Amino acid sequence: MAKSKVKISKQTERKTNPELVKTILAAKKHSGWLRVAEILSSPRRIQINLNLGDLDKSSKDGETIVVPGKVLSKGEITKKVNIVALGFSEKAKDKLLKSGCKVSNILNEIKKNSGGKGIKILK
């Protein structure tokens, strides 16, 4: 069941990370990114942290994968994908760049692709 924009706003008021708040507010304004805003406004224990091995299993070459959480370095990635996440561990970012993947944060991707076309949200 989807959260209302009002509930997302109320949950966002409790957040102390200014980068996270900006990301949630930007995502909330665009219908293609509303699901990401819902996940990010939830309590931290519900946010998603994915390993590279999990990303490799659930992606195809050329896809734009959105991780509403942090990407961790366990495993390897063999596909060339565009990974958009709230954060990356240093090792994960190094591995992704060495394998030819593109990495960016959610806020920058919302500015580039405000409609959310062609994104796949992993949860």
N, CA, C and O atoms as a Tinker XYZ file with bonds, in Angstrom:
   492  protein
     1  N      0.839000   -1.181000    0.000000    73     2
     2  CA     0.000000    0.000000    0.000000    64     1     3
     3  C      0.886000    1.247000    0.000000    63     2     4     5
     4  O      1.837000    1.344000    0.775000    81     3
     5  N      0.570000    2.173000   -0.856000    73     3     6
     6  CA     1.394000    3.366000   -1.013000    64     5     7
     7  C      1.129000    4.376000    0.108000    63     6     8     9
     8  O      0.006000    4.503000    0.596000    81     7
     9  N      2.169000    5.077000    0.496000    73     7    10
    10  CA     2.051000    6.149000    1.488000    64     9    11
    11  C      1.564000    7.412000    0.800000    63    10    12    13
    12  O      1.818000    7.623000   -0.386000    81    11
    13  N      0.868000    8.242000    1.545000    73    11    14
    14  CA     0.464000    9.535000    1.006000    64    13    15
    15  C      1.665000   10.485000    1.084000    63    14    16    17
    16  O      2.611000   10.260000    1.839000    81    15
    17  N      1.600000   11.539000    0.291000    73    15    18
    18  CA     2.680000   12.527000    0.308000    64    17    19
    19  C      2.746000   13.236000    1.653000    63    18    20    21
    20  O      3.820000   13.659000    2.079000    81    19
    21  N      1.606000   13.367000    2.324000    73    19    22
    22  CA     1.576000   14.008000    3.644000    64    21    23
    23  C      2.330000   13.150000    4.656000    63    22    24    25
    24  O      3.095000   13.670000    5.467000    81    23
    25  N      2.112000   11.840000    4.606000    73    23    26
    26  CA     2.804000   10.948000    5.535000    64    25    27
    27  C      4.309000   10.974000    5.274000    63    26    28    29
    28  O      5.108000   10.974000    6.211000    81    27
    29  N      4.692000   10.995000    3.992000    73    27    30
    30  CA     6.114000   11.080000    3.648000    64    29    31
    31  C      6.713000   12.361000    4.232000    63    30    32    33
    32  O      7.811000   12.337000    4.787000    81    31
    33  N      5.992000   13.475000    4.107000    73    31    34
    34  CA     6.477000   14.755000    4.649000    64    33    35
    35  C      6.630000   14.699000    6.164000    63    34    36    37
    36  O      7.619000   15.192000    6.707000    81    35
    37  N      5.655000   14.099000    6.852000    73    35    38
    38  CA     5.728000   14.012000    8.310000    64    37    39
    39  C      6.900000   13.144000    8.752000    63    38    40    41
    40  O      7.580000   13.470000    9.725000    81    39
    41  N      7.142000   12.040000    8.046000    73    39    42
    42  CA     8.272000   11.188000    8.396000    64    41    43
    43  C      9.595000   11.887000    8.088000    63    42    44    45
    44  O     10.586000   11.678000    8.788000    81    43
    45  N      9.610000   12.705000    7.056000    73    43    46
    46  CA    10.826000   13.420000    6.669000    64    45    47
    47  C     11.225000   14.453000    7.724000    63    46    48    49
    48  O     12.410000   14.739000    7.891000    81    47
    49  N     10.243000   15.014000    8.437000    73    47    50
    50  CA    10.532000   16.013000    9.468000    64    49    51
    51  C     11.436000   15.454000   10.570000    63    50    52    53
    52  O     12.170000   16.205000   11.212000    81    51
    53  N     11.385000   14.143000   10.790000    73    51    54
    54  CA    12.183000   13.519000   11.848000    64    53    55
    55  C     13.610000   13.204000   11.415000    63    54    56    57
    56  O     14.439000   12.831000   12.245000    81    55
    57  N     13.902000   13.346000   10.146000    73    55    58
    58  CA    15.234000   13.017000    9.628000    64    57    59
    59  C     16.223000   14.136000    9.964000    63    58    60    61
    60  O     15.878000   15.316000    9.914000    81    59
    61  N     17.451000   13.753000   10.305000    73    59    62
    62  CA    18.471000   14.741000   10.653000    64    61    63
    63  C     19.541000   14.905000    9.574000    63    62    64    65
    64  O     20.315000   15.862000    9.619000    81    63
    65  N     19.596000   13.995000    8.612000    73    63    66
    66  CA    20.580000   14.061000    7.541000    64    65    67
    67  C     20.054000   14.997000    6.442000    63    66    68    69
    68  O     19.081000   14.654000    5.771000    81    67
    69  N     20.677000   16.176000    6.240000    73    67    70
    70  CA    20.151000   17.133000    5.262000    64    69    71
    71  C     20.163000   16.595000    3.825000    63    70    72    73
    72  O     19.275000   16.922000    3.037000    81    71
    73  N     21.150000   15.783000    3.484000    73    71    74
    74  CA    21.224000   15.194000    2.138000    64    73    75
    75  C     20.028000   14.254000    1.907000    63    74    76    77
    76  O     19.425000   14.254000    0.834000    81    75
    77  N     19.702000   13.468000    2.916000    73    75    78
    78  CA    18.568000   12.545000    2.829000    64    77    79
    79  C     17.258000   13.314000    2.696000    63    78    80    81
    80  O     16.395000   12.930000    1.907000    81    79
    81  N     17.102000   14.381000    3.448000    73    79    82
    82  CA    15.881000   15.185000    3.391000    64    81    83
    83  C     15.709000   15.794000    2.001000    63    82    84    85
    84  O     14.611000   15.761000    1.445000    81    83
    85  N     16.790000   16.354000    1.429000    73    83    86
    86  CA    16.729000   16.919000    0.074000    64    85    87
    87  C     16.318000   15.857000   -0.941000    63    86    88    89
    88  O     15.506000   16.112000   -1.830000    81    87
    89  N     16.893000   14.655000   -0.794000    73    87    90
    90  CA    16.596000   13.568000   -1.719000    64    89    91
    91  C     15.129000   13.161000   -1.632000    63    90    92    93
    92  O     14.471000   12.979000   -2.656000    81    91
    93  N     14.619000   13.019000   -0.420000    73    91    94
    94  CA    13.213000   12.620000   -0.241000    64    93    95
    95  C     12.279000   13.676000   -0.828000    63    94    96    97
    96  O     11.326000   13.338000   -1.530000    81    95
    97  N     12.544000   14.946000   -0.546000    73    95    98
    98  CA    11.678000   16.016000   -1.056000    64    97    99
    99  C     11.711000   16.090000   -2.583000    63    98   100   101
   100  O     10.678000   16.317000   -3.214000    81    99
   101  N     12.874000   15.903000   -3.169000    73    99   102
   102  CA    12.981000   15.917000   -4.632000    64   101   103
   103  C     12.254000   14.716000   -5.239000    63   102   104   105
   104  O     11.574000   14.853000   -6.256000    81   103
   105  N     12.394000   13.547000   -4.623000    73   103   106
   106  CA    11.745000   12.341000   -5.136000    64   105   107
   107  C     10.233000   12.434000   -5.006000    63   106   108   109
   108  O      9.502000   11.940000   -5.864000    81   107
   109  N      9.766000   13.060000   -3.947000    73   107   110
   110  CA     8.327000   13.169000   -3.694000    64   109   111
   111  C      7.625000   14.008000   -4.760000    63   110   112   113
   112  O      6.439000   13.806000   -5.019000    81   111
   113  N      8.335000   14.940000   -5.376000    73   111   114
   114  CA     7.739000   15.841000   -6.360000    64   113   115
   115  C      7.474000   15.174000   -7.706000    63   114   116   117
   116  O      6.697000   15.693000   -8.508000    81   115
   117  N      8.110000   14.032000   -7.965000    73   115   118
   118  CA     7.988000   13.372000   -9.268000    64   117   119
   119  C      7.363000   11.991000   -9.091000    63   118   120   121
   120  O      7.820000   11.192000   -8.273000    81   119
   121  N      6.330000   11.723000   -9.851000    73   119   122
   122  CA     5.590000   10.468000   -9.667000    64   121   123
   123  C      6.454000    9.233000   -9.943000    63   122   124   125
   124  O      6.238000    8.191000   -9.325000    81   123
   125  N      7.410000    9.327000  -10.842000    73   123   126
   126  CA     8.278000    8.190000  -11.134000    64   125   127
   127  C      9.212000    7.841000   -9.981000    63   126   128   129
   128  O      9.709000    6.718000   -9.897000    81   127
   129  N      9.446000    8.792000   -9.106000    73   127   130
   130  CA    10.366000    8.599000   -7.982000    64   129   131
   131  C      9.633000    8.504000   -6.647000    63   130   132   133
   132  O     10.282000    8.442000   -5.603000    81   131
   133  N      8.308000    8.490000   -6.649000    73   131   134
   134  CA     7.537000    8.493000   -5.409000    64   133   135
   135  C      7.810000    7.259000   -4.557000    63   134   136   137
   136  O      7.878000    7.359000   -3.332000    81   135
   137  N      7.964000    6.111000   -5.179000    73   135   138
   138  CA     8.252000    4.878000   -4.427000    64   137   139
   139  C      9.586000    4.999000   -3.675000    63   138   140   141
   140  O      9.714000    4.518000   -2.549000    81   139
   141  N     10.569000    5.638000   -4.301000    73   139   142
   142  CA    11.867000    5.853000   -3.650000    64   141   143
   143  C     11.689000    6.759000   -2.432000    63   142   144   145
   144  O     12.283000    6.508000   -1.383000    81   143
   145  N     10.874000    7.813000   -2.564000    73   143   146
   146  CA    10.608000    8.713000   -1.439000    64   145   147
   147  C      9.939000    7.956000   -0.294000    63   146   148   149
   148  O     10.247000    8.195000    0.873000    81   147
   149  N      9.026000    7.047000   -0.625000    73   147   150
   150  CA     8.357000    6.245000    0.406000    64   149   151
   151  C      9.363000    5.416000    1.189000    63   150   152   153
   152  O      9.319000    5.384000    2.419000    81   151
   153  N     10.251000    4.758000    0.499000    73   151   154
   154  CA    11.223000    3.878000    1.151000    64   153   155
   155  C     12.205000    4.701000    1.991000    63   154   156   157
   156  O     12.507000    4.341000    3.129000    81   155
   157  N     12.701000    5.802000    1.426000    73   155   158
   158  CA    13.692000    6.613000    2.144000    64   157   159
   159  C     13.110000    7.329000    3.360000    63   158   160   161
   160  O     13.833000    7.600000    4.319000    81   159
   161  N     11.819000    7.637000    3.334000    73   159   162
   162  CA    11.216000    8.322000    4.476000    64   161   163
   163  C     10.889000    7.356000    5.616000    63   162   164   165
   164  O     10.588000    7.787000    6.729000    81   163
   165  N     10.947000    6.076000    5.343000    73   163   166
   166  CA    10.697000    5.064000    6.367000    64   165   167
   167  C     11.837000    5.042000    7.382000    63   166   168   169
   168  O     12.892000    5.630000    7.142000    81   167
   169  N     11.633000    4.370000    8.510000    73   167   170
   170  CA    12.730000    4.236000    9.478000    64   169   171
   171  C     13.956000    3.579000    8.852000    63   170   172   173
   172  O     13.837000    2.796000    7.910000    81   171
   173  N     15.115000    3.899000    9.373000    73   171   174
   174  CA    16.374000    3.419000    8.803000    64   173   175
   175  C     16.454000    1.896000    8.772000    63   174   176   177
   176  O     17.045000    1.334000    7.850000    81   175
   177  N     15.883000    1.229000    9.744000    73   175   178
   178  CA    15.955000   -0.231000    9.788000    64   177   179
   179  C     15.222000   -0.885000    8.617000    63   178   180   181
   180  O     15.434000   -2.064000    8.332000    81   179
   181  N     14.366000   -0.127000    7.942000    73   179   182
   182  CA    13.634000   -0.652000    6.791000    64   181   183
   183  C     14.381000   -0.361000    5.484000    63   182   184   185
   184  O     14.113000   -1.003000    4.468000    81   183
   185  N     15.306000    0.593000    5.498000    73   183   186
   186  CA    16.030000    0.933000    4.275000    64   185   187
   187  C     16.848000   -0.246000    3.776000    63   186   188   189
   188  O     17.247000   -1.119000    4.547000    81   187
   189  N     17.083000   -0.252000    2.501000    73   187   190
   190  CA    17.723000   -1.382000    1.837000    64   189   191
   191  C     19.224000   -1.176000    1.737000    63   190   192   193
   192  O     19.695000   -0.108000    1.347000    81   191
   193  N     19.972000   -2.220000    2.096000    73   191   194
   194  CA    21.409000   -2.278000    1.856000    64   193   195
   195  C     21.649000   -3.516000    1.014000    63   194   196   197
   196  O     21.337000   -4.626000    1.446000    81   195
   197  N     22.197000   -3.346000   -0.177000    73   195   198
   198  CA    22.410000   -4.468000   -1.085000    64   197   199
   199  C     23.885000   -4.668000   -1.376000    63   198   200   201
   200  O     24.653000   -3.710000   -1.466000    81   199
   201  N     24.269000   -5.925000   -1.521000    73   199   202
   202  CA    25.630000   -6.274000   -1.904000    64   201   203
   203  C     25.736000   -6.325000   -3.422000    63   202   204   205
   204  O     24.726000   -6.450000   -4.115000    81   203
   205  N     26.951000   -6.229000   -3.934000    73   203   206
   206  CA    27.168000   -6.277000   -5.378000    64   205   207
   207  C     26.682000   -7.585000   -5.986000    63   206   208   209
   208  O     26.165000   -7.595000   -7.103000    81   207
   209  N     26.841000   -8.679000   -5.268000    73   207   210
   210  CA    26.370000   -9.967000   -5.770000    64   209   211
   211  C     24.868000   -9.979000   -5.999000    63   210   212   213
   212  O     24.390000  -10.541000   -6.984000    81   211
   213  N     24.119000   -9.356000   -5.086000    73   211   214
   214  CA    22.662000   -9.256000   -5.243000    64   213   215
   215  C     22.298000   -8.392000   -6.444000    63   214   216   217
   216  O     21.360000   -8.705000   -7.176000    81   215
   217  N     23.041000   -7.305000   -6.646000    73   215   218
   218  CA    22.796000   -6.434000   -7.795000    64   217   219
   219  C     23.051000   -7.180000   -9.099000    63   218   220   221
   220  O     22.302000   -7.026000  -10.064000    81   219
   221  N     24.108000   -7.988000   -9.128000    73   219   222
   222  CA    24.462000   -8.736000  -10.331000    64   221   223
   223  C     23.357000   -9.735000  -10.698000    63   222   224   225
   224  O     23.034000   -9.902000  -11.874000    81   223
   225  N     22.785000  -10.392000   -9.694000    73   223   226
   226  CA    21.729000  -11.382000   -9.938000    64   225   227
   227  C     20.451000  -10.747000  -10.472000    63   226   228   229
   228  O     19.766000  -11.342000  -11.303000    81   227
   229  N     20.125000   -9.553000  -10.007000    73   227   230
   230  CA    18.828000   -8.963000  -10.337000    64   229   231
   231  C     18.901000   -7.863000  -11.394000    63   230   232   233
   232  O     17.976000   -7.059000  -11.502000    81   231
   233  N     19.974000   -7.812000  -12.170000    73   231   234
   234  CA    20.080000   -6.767000  -13.191000    64   233   235
   235  C     20.481000   -7.362000  -14.535000    63   234   236   237
   236  O     20.983000   -8.482000  -14.627000    81   235
   237  N     20.237000   -6.563000  -15.576000    73   235   238
   238  CA    20.640000   -6.908000  -16.938000    64   237   239
   239  C     21.546000   -5.805000  -17.449000    63   238   240   241
   240  O     21.515000   -4.686000  -16.937000    81   239
   241  N     22.357000   -6.113000  -18.459000    73   239   242
   242  CA    23.252000   -5.107000  -19.038000    64   241   243
   243  C     22.482000   -3.872000  -19.487000    63   242   244   245
   244  O     21.424000   -3.984000  -20.107000    81   243
   245  N     23.016000   -2.693000  -19.173000    73   243   246
   246  CA    22.447000   -1.444000  -19.642000    64   245   247
   247  C     21.313000   -0.881000  -18.796000    63   246   248   249
   248  O     20.832000    0.214000  -19.088000    81   247
   249  N     20.875000   -1.576000  -17.773000    73   247   250
   250  CA    19.774000   -1.094000  -16.941000    64   249   251
   251  C     20.230000    0.007000  -15.991000    63   250   252   253
   252  O     21.412000    0.123000  -15.668000    81   251
   253  N     19.273000    0.806000  -15.555000    73   251   254
   254  CA    19.507000    1.777000  -14.484000    64   253   255
   255  C     18.852000    1.219000  -13.238000    63   254   256   257
   256  O     17.627000    1.126000  -13.161000    81   255
   257  N     19.668000    0.848000  -12.260000    73   255   258
   258  CA    19.199000    0.234000  -11.026000    64   257   259
   259  C     19.222000    1.277000   -9.913000    63   258   260   261
   260  O     20.240000    1.934000   -9.694000    81   259
   261  N     18.104000    1.428000   -9.215000    73   259   262
   262  CA    18.013000    2.364000   -8.098000    64   261   263
   263  C     17.959000    1.563000   -6.801000    63   262   264   265
   264  O     17.101000    0.699000   -6.623000    81   263
   265  N     18.890000    1.865000   -5.900000    73   263   266
   266  CA    18.940000    1.234000   -4.582000    64   265   267
   267  C     18.626000    2.315000   -3.554000    63   266   268   269
   268  O     19.471000    3.172000   -3.297000    81   267
   269  N     17.424000    2.296000   -2.953000    73   267   270
   270  CA    17.100000    3.307000   -1.950000    64   269   271
   271  C     17.748000    2.975000   -0.611000    63   270   272   273
   272  O     17.065000    2.707000    0.377000    81   271
   273  N     19.041000    2.998000   -0.598000    73   271   274
   274  CA    19.835000    2.657000    0.568000    64   273   275
   275  C     21.300000    2.685000    0.176000    63   274   276   277
   276  O     21.726000    3.525000   -0.617000    81   275
   277  N     22.067000    1.761000    0.736000    73   275   278
   278  CA    23.508000    1.742000    0.508000    64   277   279
   279  C     23.913000    0.490000   -0.263000    63   278   280   281
   280  O     23.352000   -0.586000   -0.061000    81   279
   281  N     24.896000    0.646000   -1.148000    73   279   282
   282  CA    25.466000   -0.477000   -1.892000    64   281   283
   283  C     26.736000   -0.906000   -1.167000    63   282   284   285
   284  O     27.623000   -0.092000   -0.908000    81   283
   285  N     26.810000   -2.199000   -0.844000    73   283   286
   286  CA    27.946000   -2.760000   -0.115000    64   285   287
   287  C     28.777000   -3.627000   -1.042000    63   286   288   289
   288  O     28.312000   -3.996000   -2.120000    81   287
   289  N     30.002000   -3.960000   -0.643000    73   287   290
   290  CA    30.975000   -4.529000   -1.573000    64   289   291
   291  C     31.025000   -6.054000   -1.663000    63   290   292   293
   292  O     31.827000   -6.568000   -2.442000    81   291
   293  N     30.238000   -6.790000   -0.931000    73   291   294
   294  CA    30.342000   -8.251000   -0.961000    64   293   295
   295  C     29.890000   -8.783000   -2.316000    63   294   296   297
   296  O     28.809000   -8.440000   -2.797000    81   295
   297  N     30.708000   -9.606000   -2.917000    73   295   298
   298  CA    30.393000  -10.188000   -4.218000    64   297   299
   299  C     31.050000   -9.417000   -5.353000    63   298   300   301
   300  O     31.810000   -8.474000   -5.136000    81   299
   301  N     30.736000   -9.841000   -6.556000    73   299   302
   302  CA    31.274000   -9.214000   -7.767000    64   301   303
   303  C     30.123000   -8.848000   -8.687000    63   302   304   305
   304  O     29.045000   -9.440000   -8.617000    81   303
   305  N     30.359000   -7.871000   -9.549000    73   303   306
   306  CA    29.369000   -7.508000  -10.564000    64   305   307
   307  C     30.006000   -7.705000  -11.931000    63   306   308   309
   308  O     31.125000   -7.256000  -12.177000    81   307
   309  N     29.286000   -8.378000  -12.814000    73   307   310
   310  CA    29.823000   -8.704000  -14.130000    64   309   311
   311  C     29.127000   -7.938000  -15.243000    63   310   312   313
   312  O     29.578000   -7.966000  -16.388000    81   311
   313  N     28.037000   -7.256000  -14.924000    73   311   314
   314  CA    27.266000   -6.547000  -15.942000    64   313   315
   315  C     27.585000   -5.055000  -15.894000    63   314   316   317
   316  O     27.939000   -4.516000  -14.846000    81   315
   317  N     27.455000   -4.408000  -17.033000    73   315   318
   318  CA    27.670000   -2.967000  -17.115000    64   317   319
   319  C     26.315000   -2.282000  -16.934000    63   318   320   321
   320  O     25.503000   -2.222000  -17.857000    81   319
   321  N     26.093000   -1.769000  -15.729000    73   319   322
   322  CA    24.826000   -1.131000  -15.397000    64   321   323
   323  C     25.083000    0.244000  -14.794000    63   322   324   325
   324  O     26.205000    0.568000  -14.403000    81   323
   325  N     24.041000    1.033000  -14.726000    73   323   326
   326  CA    24.099000    2.335000  -14.069000    64   325   327
   327  C     23.476000    2.153000  -12.691000    63   326   328   329
   328  O     22.283000    1.865000  -12.586000    81   327
   329  N     24.261000    2.315000  -11.639000    73   327   330
   330  CA    23.788000    2.119000  -10.267000    64   329   331
   331  C     23.547000    3.485000   -9.634000    63   330   332   333
   332  O     24.442000    4.328000   -9.571000    81   331
   333  N     22.322000    3.681000   -9.170000    73   331   334
   334  CA    21.934000    4.924000   -8.497000    64   333   335
   335  C     21.552000    4.538000   -7.074000    63   334   336   337
   336  O     20.668000    3.705000   -6.874000    81   335
   337  N     22.212000    5.137000   -6.085000    73   335   338
   338  CA    21.946000    4.760000   -4.692000    64   337   339
   339  C     22.084000    5.968000   -3.788000    63   338   340   341
   340  O     22.610000    7.010000   -4.177000    81   339
   341  N     21.595000    5.796000   -2.571000    73   339   342
   342  CA    21.742000    6.838000   -1.561000    64   341   343
   343  C     23.204000    6.942000   -1.130000    63   342   344   345
   344  O     23.699000    8.034000   -0.854000    81   343
   345  N     23.894000    5.792000   -1.074000    73   343   346
   346  CA    25.297000    5.792000   -0.692000    64   345   347
   347  C     25.998000    4.527000   -1.156000    63   346   348   349
   348  O     25.359000    3.528000   -1.485000    81   347
   349  N     27.320000    4.588000   -1.175000    73   347   350
   350  CA    28.154000    3.461000   -1.592000    64   349   351
   351  C     29.272000    3.294000   -0.574000    63   350   352   353
   352  O     29.813000    4.279000   -0.071000    81   351
   353  N     29.620000    2.040000   -0.269000    73   351   354
   354  CA    30.838000    1.844000    0.516000    64   353   355
   355  C     32.011000    2.108000   -0.429000    63   354   356   357
   356  O     31.864000    2.001000   -1.647000    81   355
   357  N     33.156000    2.448000    0.120000    73   355   358
   358  CA    34.318000    2.769000   -0.715000    64   357   359
   359  C     34.714000    1.585000   -1.600000    63   358   360   361
   360  O     34.983000    1.757000   -2.789000    81   359
   361  N     34.747000    0.382000   -1.016000    73   359   362
   362  CA    35.125000   -0.799000   -1.796000    64   361   363
   363  C     34.116000   -1.072000   -2.908000    63   362   364   365
   364  O     34.498000   -1.439000   -4.019000    81   363
   365  N     32.826000   -0.894000   -2.609000    73   363   366
   366  CA    31.797000   -1.138000   -3.622000    64   365   367
   367  C     31.942000   -0.157000   -4.783000    63   366   368   369
   368  O     31.819000   -0.539000   -5.947000    81   367
   369  N     32.200000    1.090000   -4.464000    73   367   370
   370  CA    32.360000    2.101000   -5.512000    64   369   371
   371  C     33.567000    1.780000   -6.389000    63   370   372   373
   372  O     33.498000    1.903000   -7.612000    81   371
   373  N     34.675000    1.368000   -5.767000    73   371   374
   374  CA    35.873000    0.984000   -6.527000    64   373   375
   375  C     35.581000   -0.192000   -7.451000    63   374   376   377
   376  O     35.943000   -0.169000   -8.627000    81   375
   377  N     34.927000   -1.218000   -6.919000    73   375   378
   378  CA    34.606000   -2.399000   -7.731000    64   377   379
   379  C     33.691000   -2.043000   -8.901000    63   378   380   381
   380  O     33.881000   -2.532000  -10.014000    81   379
   381  N     32.703000   -1.196000   -8.647000    73   379   382
   382  CA    31.774000   -0.805000   -9.713000    64   381   383
   383  C     32.484000   -0.034000  -10.814000    63   382   384   385
   384  O     32.268000   -0.293000  -11.998000    81   383
   385  N     33.321000    0.903000  -10.431000    73   383   386
   386  CA    34.029000    1.704000  -11.433000    64   385   387
   387  C     35.018000    0.852000  -12.225000    63   386   388   389
   388  O     35.185000    1.060000  -13.427000    81   387
   389  N     35.680000   -0.111000  -11.562000    73   387   390
   390  CA    36.620000   -0.997000  -12.265000    64   389   391
   391  C     35.905000   -1.899000  -13.257000    63   390   392   393
   392  O     36.472000   -2.252000  -14.291000    81   391
   393  N     34.654000   -2.280000  -12.954000    73   391   394
   394  CA    33.914000   -3.179000  -13.851000    64   393   395
   395  C     33.207000   -2.414000  -14.969000    63   394   396   397
   396  O     32.540000   -3.027000  -15.802000    81   395
   397  N     33.339000   -1.089000  -15.002000    73   395   398
   398  CA    32.761000   -0.300000  -16.084000    64   397   399
   399  C     31.347000    0.184000  -15.822000    63   398   400   401
   400  O     30.682000    0.651000  -16.746000    81   399
   401  N     30.883000    0.090000  -14.618000    73   399   402
   402  CA    29.544000    0.573000  -14.271000    64   401   403
   403  C     29.591000    2.076000  -14.000000    63   402   404   405
   404  O     30.633000    2.632000  -13.655000    81   403
   405  N     28.447000    2.707000  -14.162000    73   403   406
   406  CA    28.329000    4.118000  -13.804000    64   405   407
   407  C     27.668000    4.189000  -12.436000    63   406   408   409
   408  O     26.742000    3.428000  -12.154000    81   407
   409  N     28.131000    5.090000  -11.589000    73   407   410
   410  CA    27.548000    5.263000  -10.262000    64   409   411
   411  C     27.137000    6.720000  -10.071000    63   410   412   413
   412  O     27.830000    7.637000  -10.514000    81   411
   413  N     26.006000    6.919000   -9.410000    73   411   414
   414  CA    25.571000    8.269000   -9.070000    64   413   415
   415  C     24.629000    8.199000   -7.885000    63   414   416   417
   416  O     24.113000    7.133000   -7.548000    81   415
   417  N     24.409000    9.350000   -7.255000    73   415   418
   418  CA    23.481000    9.342000   -6.134000    64   417   419
   419  C     22.073000    9.662000   -6.632000    63   418   420   421
   420  O     21.894000   10.140000   -7.752000    81   419
   421  N     21.093000    9.397000   -5.803000    73   419   422
   422  CA    19.697000    9.511000   -6.206000    64   421   423
   423  C     19.331000   10.952000   -6.558000    63   422   424   425
   424  O     18.611000   11.187000   -7.529000    81   423
   425  N     19.811000   11.901000   -5.791000    73   423   426
   426  CA    19.466000   13.305000   -6.020000    64   425   427
   427  C     19.919000   13.774000   -7.408000    63   426   428   429
   428  O     19.171000   14.463000   -8.101000    81   427
   429  N     21.133000   13.405000   -7.813000    73   427   430
   430  CA    21.619000   13.793000   -9.142000    64   429   431
   431  C     20.805000   13.119000  -10.246000    63   430   432   433
   432  O     20.529000   13.728000  -11.280000    81   431
   433  N     20.425000   11.873000  -10.026000    73   431   434
   434  CA    19.652000   11.147000  -11.041000    64   433   435
   435  C     18.248000   11.734000  -11.184000    63   434   436   437
   436  O     17.703000   11.760000  -12.288000    81   435
   437  N     17.659000   12.204000  -10.090000    73   435   438
   438  CA    16.335000   12.831000  -10.168000    64   437   439
   439  C     16.423000   14.100000  -11.012000    63   438   440   441
   440  O     15.516000   14.395000  -11.790000    81   439
   441  N     17.512000   14.848000  -10.859000    73   439   442
   442  CA    17.689000   16.072000  -11.648000    64   441   443
   443  C     17.832000   15.742000  -13.135000    63   442   444   445
   444  O     17.315000   16.471000  -13.982000    81   443
   445  N     18.537000   14.639000  -13.463000    73   443   446
   446  CA    18.743000   14.255000  -14.861000    64   445   447
   447  C     17.511000   13.595000  -15.466000    63   446   448   449
   448  O     17.172000   13.850000  -16.622000    81   447
   449  N     16.838000   12.745000  -14.685000    73   447   450
   450  CA    15.732000   11.925000  -15.182000    64   449   451
   451  C     14.534000   12.125000  -14.257000    63   450   452   453
   452  O     14.187000   11.230000  -13.487000    81   451
   453  N     13.902000   13.297000  -14.331000    73   451   454
   454  CA    12.835000   13.622000  -13.381000    64   453   455
   455  C     11.593000   12.744000  -13.568000    63   454   456   457
   456  O     10.824000   12.559000  -12.625000    81   455
   457  N     11.397000   12.214000  -14.746000    73   455   458
   458  CA    10.235000   11.348000  -14.974000    64   457   459
   459  C     10.422000    9.936000  -14.444000    63   458   460   461
   460  O      9.455000    9.187000  -14.309000    81   459
   461  N     11.650000    9.573000  -14.148000    73   459   462
   462  CA    11.921000    8.224000  -13.650000    64   461   463
   463  C     11.786000    7.176000  -14.743000    63   462   464   465
   464  O     11.445000    6.029000  -14.456000    81   463
   465  N     12.046000    7.547000  -15.986000    73   463   466
   466  CA    11.914000    6.595000  -17.102000    64   465   467
   467  C     13.080000    5.628000  -17.126000    63   466   468   469
   468  O     14.237000    6.034000  -17.016000    81   467
   469  N     12.774000    4.353000  -17.271000    73   467   470
   470  CA    13.800000    3.335000  -17.427000    64   469   471
   471  C     14.524000    2.952000  -16.156000    63   470   472   473
   472  O     15.601000    2.359000  -16.222000    81   471
   473  N     13.965000    3.275000  -14.997000    73   471   474
   474  CA    14.630000    2.897000  -13.755000    64   473   475
   475  C     14.008000    1.619000  -13.193000    63   474   476   477
   476  O     12.824000    1.346000  -13.390000    81   475
   477  N     14.818000    0.860000  -12.505000    73   475   478
   478  CA    14.365000   -0.355000  -11.829000    64   477   479
   479  C     14.742000   -0.205000  -10.355000    63   478   480   481
   480  O     15.920000   -0.129000  -10.005000    81   479
   481  N     13.718000   -0.164000   -9.502000    73   479   482
   482  CA    13.948000    0.039000   -8.077000    64   481   483
   483  C     14.068000   -1.319000   -7.405000    63   482   484   485
   484  O     13.145000   -2.131000   -7.466000    81   483
   485  N     15.209000   -1.567000   -6.763000    73   483   486
   486  CA    15.409000   -2.815000   -6.039000    64   485   487
   487  C     15.039000   -2.587000   -4.583000    63   486   488   489
   488  O     15.420000   -1.591000   -3.968000    81   487
   489  N     14.288000   -3.537000   -4.055000    73   487   490
   490  CA    13.904000   -3.425000   -2.649000    64   489   491
   491  C     14.106000   -4.714000   -1.931000    63   490   492
   492  O     13.834000   -4.803000   -0.734000    81   491
